[in-house]
Amino acid sequence: MLRLQDPNVSRPERAEYVRWLRESPLHVAEMLRASHVHGELTDFPYWNEIAPPDESSTGAAVLELSGARGPPTRRSRPVRRLRLWSFLGALAAGIAILGIALAYFEDFRYRTIDTETGERRTVTLADSSVVLVSPQTTLRVHFSNNERHVTLARGYALFRVTKDPAKPFVVETSRTHVRAIGTAFGVGHRDDSVIVTVEEGRVAVAQAETSSFVSRASPPAEISVAADQQLIVSKVGSMGQVRKVDSRRELAWADGHFVFDHDPVAEVVRKFNRFNRVQIKVLDPQLATRPVSAVFNVSDPEAFVVFLESVANIRVARPARNMIVIESGAT
């Protein structure tokens, strides 16, 4: 807060501060807590009895506070007053900035979260639920008195939902409605399908055209998906079969890892390209179908390239700063 009082602070730095406040109600609470501490320091009644920093002995300050005071130095009182007024001015300006920042987001119940290539975010919602957002993802949050509603327009997100039986947590896509009360689950778009993966608890999935969660009774189209299970809704909206999966593997991206188990190189490249500004292009169709079983950091495409070099005869070119081209090394 005090840093923002510097007249040389740039506009992007101030915008970043506002973005940080908008990220979570917890950030605002922490800011208010810091302001409260500042207020308590302002009301401290013994500032004039504390020795200035250039006092020849720290023991002098102890003597002053204990009652054995000597005459104050000529510069101690003006310096203390100057510091106090500077501090109060910074505090007032900081609170003003907080007020402006709060006006930006008005109500945490209404939010739009949009990420770019290579950008991952962790967002705490108004009900303390946490959303881990993958790159190239857009979602809109709307909390009402009887429902917590999120529209996932594109991309992937992992929801760790705070339990509230009175307010179901509904994630809507173009093909599905996913309803939960308190659980952890991922929803994502892949090609023209929507994938629902449950990490913990249980969710109810229904086709978007027929689902309705307004009534207490479950609509006929609902399918229950439990922990370590996955459901894929196809392009035409048909509900697939619930299948058993390793949810930790399927949702490992949220913890910063890719776990591949006989996945084709093309799929590995697709995931790395989504999560990074560095883009990989594979020119060899046969190499693109080769299976990969490994674990990588989502932010380290170079590690994947090194891995390929160790298991296949390839040539790697870097025609641009954020481009890696891979082709067969056969002559």
C-alpha positions in Angstrom: 0.0 0.0 0.0 2.8 2.5 0.9 4.6 1.6 -2.3 1.6 2.9 -4.3 2.0 6.3 -2.8 5.2 6.9 -4.7 4.4 9.4 -7.5 6.7 7.4 -9.8 4.6 4.3 -9.6 3.6 3.4 -13.1 0.0 2.9 -14.3 0.6 -0.8 -15.1 1.8 -1.3 -11.5 -1.4 0.3 -10.1 -3.5 -1.8 -12.5 -1.7 -4.9 -11.3 -2.6 -3.9 -7.7 -6.3 -3.5 -8.6 -6.2 -6.9 -10.4 -4.7 -8.5 -7.3 -7.6 -7.1 -5.2 -10.1 -8.4 -7.7 -8.6 -11.9 -7.7 -10.2 -12.9 -4.4 -12.2 -11.6 -1.4 -9.4 -12.9 0.7 -7.0 -10.3 -0.8 -9.4 -7.5 0.1 -9.7 -8.9 3.7 -5.9 -8.9 4.0 -5.8 -5.4 2.8 -8.4 -4.3 5.3 -6.5 -6.2 8.0 -3.3 -4.3 7.1 -5.2 -1.0 7.2 -6.5 -1.9 10.7 -3.0 -2.6 11.9 -1.9 0.8 10.5 -4.7 2.4 12.4 -3.7 0.8 15.6 -0.1 2.1 15.1 -1.5 5.5 14.4 -3.3 5.5 17.8 -0.1 4.4 19.7 0.3 7.1 22.4 4.0 6.9 23.0 5.5 7.9 19.7 7.1 11.0 21.3 8.9 8.8 23.8 10.7 6.6 21.3 14.2 7.6 20.5 15.1 8.4 16.9 17.1 5.9 14.8 20.4 7.9 15.2 20.4 7.6 19.0 23.8 6.6 20.1 22.5 3.8 22.3 19.5 1.5 22.0 19.4 1.5 25.8 18.4 5.2 25.8 15.0 4.2 24.3 14.5 1.7 27.0 15.3 4.3 29.7 12.8 6.8 28.2 10.0 4.2 28.1 10.7 3.2 31.6 10.3 6.7 33.0 14.0 7.7 33.3 13.8 10.2 30.5 16.4 12.6 29.5 15.8 15.8 27.5 14.8 15.0 24.0 17.3 15.9 21.2 16.4 18.9 19.1 15.7 17.0 16.0 13.9 14.0 17.5 10.4 15.5 17.9 10.3 17.2 14.4 11.5 14.0 12.8 8.9 11.9 14.7 6.2 14.3 13.7 7.2 14.3 10.1 7.3 10.5 10.0 3.9 10.3 11.7 2.2 12.8 9.3 3.9 11.1 6.3 2.5 7.8 7.6 -1.0 9.1 8.1 -1.0 10.6 4.6 0.1 7.3 3.1 -2.5 5.5 5.0 -5.3 7.8 3.9 -4.2 7.6 0.3 -4.0 3.8 0.5 -7.5 3.6 1.9 -8.7 5.8 -1.0 -7.0 3.5 -3.5 -8.7 0.5 -1.8 -12.1 2.2 -2.3 -11.4 2.8 -5.9 -10.4 -0.8 -6.4 -13.5 -2.1 -4.7 -15.6 -0.1 -7.0 -14.1 -2.0 -10.0 -15.6 -5.3 -9.0 -18.6 -4.2 -7.0 -19.9 -7.7 -6.2 -17.9 -10.9 -6.3 -21.1 -12.7 -7.3 -20.7 -11.5 -10.9 -17.4 -12.2 -12.6 -15.8 -13.0 -16.0 -12.5 -14.9 -16.0 -10.6 -15.0 -19.3 -7.1 -16.5 -19.8 -4.7 -16.4 -22.7 -2.3 -19.0 -24.1 0.2 -19.9 -21.4 -1.8 -18.2 -18.6 -3.1 -20.3 -15.7 -5.0 -18.7 -12.8 -6.3 -19.8 -9.4 -9.4 -17.8 -8.4 -11.3 -17.8 -5.1 -15.0 -17.1 -5.5 -17.3 -15.3 -3.2 -18.4 -18.6 -1.5 -14.7 -19.6 -0.9 -14.9 -22.2 -3.7 -11.6 -22.3 -5.7 -11.4 -22.5 -9.4 -8.2 -23.5 -11.2 -8.4 -22.1 -14.7 -6.3 -23.5 -17.6 -5.0 -21.3 -20.5 -7.4 -20.3 -23.3 -10.4 -20.5 -21.0 -13.4 -18.2 -20.5 -15.9 -18.6 -17.7 -18.6 -16.4 -16.3 -19.7 -16.5 -12.6 -23.2 -15.5 -11.4 -24.2 -16.2 -7.8 -27.9 -15.7 -7.0 -29.8 -16.3 -3.7 -30.5 -19.9 -4.6 -27.8 -21.0 -7.0 -24.1 -20.6 -7.8 -23.9 -20.6 -11.5 -20.8 -20.8 -13.8 -20.8 -20.8 -17.6 -17.7 -22.3 -19.1 -17.6 -21.0 -22.6 -14.3 -22.6 -23.6 -11.3 -24.3 -22.1 -10.8 -26.3 -18.9 -11.4 -25.6 -15.3 -11.1 -27.5 -12.0 -13.7 -26.6 -9.4 -13.2 -27.2 -5.7 -16.6 -26.4 -4.4 -17.4 -25.2 -0.8 -20.4 -27.3 0.4 -23.7 -25.5 0.6 -26.8 -27.7 0.2 -29.1 -24.7 -0.1 -27.2 -23.4 -3.1 -26.2 -26.0 -5.7 -23.1 -25.2 -7.8 -23.9 -25.5 -11.5 -21.4 -25.4 -14.3 -23.0 -24.9 -17.7 -21.5 -25.5 -21.1 -23.0 -25.5 -24.6 -23.8 -29.2 -24.2 -24.1 -30.0 -20.4 -25.2 -28.8 -17.0 -23.1 -30.2 -14.2 -24.6 -29.9 -10.7 -22.7 -30.3 -7.4 -23.1 -29.3 -3.8 -19.6 -29.7 -2.4 -17.0 -31.6 -4.3 -14.0 -31.3 -6.7 -14.4 -31.9 -10.4 -13.1 -30.8 -13.7 -15.0 -29.7 -16.8 -13.3 -29.1 -20.2 -13.8 -28.8 -23.9 -11.9 -31.2 -26.1 -12.5 -30.9 -29.9 -16.3 -30.9 -30.1 -16.9 -32.8 -26.8 -17.3 -31.8 -23.2 -15.5 -33.9 -20.6 -16.5 -34.1 -16.9 -14.0 -35.7 -14.5 -14.7 -36.0 -10.8 -11.8 -35.9 -8.3 -13.8 -36.0 -5.1 -17.5 -36.5 -4.2 -20.2 -36.8 -6.8 -21.9 -34.6 -9.5 -25.0 -34.9 -11.6 -24.6 -34.3 -15.4 -27.5 -33.6 -17.7 -27.8 -32.6 -21.4 -28.1 -28.8 -21.7 -31.2 -29.1 -23.9 -33.3 -31.0 -21.4 -31.7 -30.3 -18.0 -33.4 -28.2 -15.3 -32.2 -27.9 -11.7 -34.9 -25.5 -10.6 -37.0 -28.2 -9.0 -35.9 -30.4 -6.1 -36.5 -33.6 -8.1 -33.7 -34.8 -10.3 -34.6 -34.6 -14.0 -34.6 -38.0 -15.9 -31.6 -37.0 -18.1 -29.2 -36.7 -15.1 -26.3 -39.1 -14.9 -24.4 -39.5 -11.6 -20.6 -39.3 -11.8 -18.5 -40.2 -8.7 -14.9 -39.8 -7.7 -12.4 -41.2 -10.2 -15.0 -41.4 -12.9 -15.4 -39.5 -16.2 -18.2 -38.8 -18.6 -17.8 -37.5 -22.2 -20.7 -35.7 -23.9 -20.2 -35.8 -27.7 -20.6 -33.2 -30.4 -24.3 -34.1 -31.0 -25.0 -33.9 -27.2 -25.3 -37.6 -26.6 -24.3 -38.8 -23.2 -21.5 -41.4 -23.2 -20.9 -44.2 -20.6 -19.4 -43.3 -17.3 -15.9 -44.8 -17.2 -13.3 -45.3 -14.5 -10.3 -43.1 -14.7 -7.4 -41.9 -12.6 -8.6 -38.4 -11.8 -5.2 -37.3 -10.5 -3.7 -38.1 -13.9 -6.6 -36.5 -15.8 -6.5 -33.3 -13.8 -2.8 -33.2 -13.1 -2.5 -30.0 -15.2 -4.1 -28.1 -12.3 -1.1 -29.0 -10.2 1.4 -28.1 -13.0 2.0 -31.5 -14.5 1.1 -33.5 -17.6 0.9 -37.2 -17.1 0.9 -39.2 -20.4 0.2 -42.9 -20.7 0.6 -44.1 -24.3 -0.8 -40.8 -25.6 0.2 -39.9 -29.2 2.8 -37.2 -29.8 0.2 -35.1 -31.5 -1.9 -35.0 -28.3 1.1 -34.2 -26.2 2.0 -31.3 -28.5 -1.6 -30.0 -28.4 -1.5 -29.8 -24.6 1.9 -28.1 -24.5 0.9 -25.6 -27.1 -2.2 -24.7 -25.1 -0.2 -24.1 -21.9 2.8 -22.2 -23.4 3.6 -19.3 -25.6 6.3 -21.5 -27.1 4.6 -23.5 -29.9 5.7 -26.9 -31.1 5.0 -28.1 -34.6 5.6 -31.7 -35.7 6.0 -32.2 -39.5 6.3 -36.0 -39.5 2.9 -37.7 -39.5 4.3 -41.0 -38.3 6.1 -39.3 -35.4 2.8 -37.6 -34.5 1.2 -41.0 -33.9 4.0 -42.4 -31.8 2.8 -43.1 -28.2 4.4 -41.2 -25.2 4.4 -42.3 -21.6 6.0 -39.7 -19.3 5.4 -36.9 -16.8 6.4 -33.3 -17.7 6.0 -29.9 -16.1 3.3 -28.1 -18.1 5.6 -25.0 -18.4 8.6 -26.9 -19.8 8.1 -27.8 -23.5 11.8 -28.0 -23.9 11.9 -31.0 -21.6 9.5 -32.8 -24.0 11.7 -31.9 -27.0 14.7 -33.3 -25.2 12.7 -36.5 -24.4 11.8 -36.9 -28.1 15.4 -36.5 -29.1 16.4 -39.3 -26.7 13.9 -41.8 -28.0 13.5 -40.9 -31.7 15.6 -39.9 -34.7 14.5 -36.3 -35.1 15.7 -32.9 -36.2 14.8 -29.9 -34.2 14.7 -26.3 -35.6 13.9 -23.0 -33.9 13.0 -20.6 -36.7 11.6 -18.1 -34.2 11.8 -17.3 -30.6 8.6 -19.0 -29.7 8.5 -21.7 -32.3 10.0 -25.3 -32.2 9.8 -27.3 -35.4 10.3 -31.1 -35.2 10.8 -33.4 -38.2 12.1 -36.8 -38.9 15.9 -37.2 -38.9 15.8 -39.9 -41.5 17.7 -39.2 -44.6 
